[in-house]
Amino acid sequence: MFMVNEVDAEAIRTAYEQGGEFSAAIELRRIFPGIVDNEKARMCARSIASWSPLPVQPVKPRPVSRRRAPHPA
């Protein structure tokens, strides 16, 4: 198991779109040299190339604290 950040995923997607599956597998193996099996690299590259980035979630504003100020004595 390995994790792919968005920058690496984009590089693999670009290689897939410009040069095909084999180019994407080579790019994947460049990023992850521990993957030595070409067939497994091609399978992983196909999976990564089909991902789409997650949409950016809007940040919800934090609710304003409604505490009352202490009364002067």
Secondary structure, DSSP 8 states (H G I E B T S, - for coil): -----HHHHHHHHHHHHHH-HHHHHHHHHHH-TT---HHHHHHHHHHHHH-----------------------
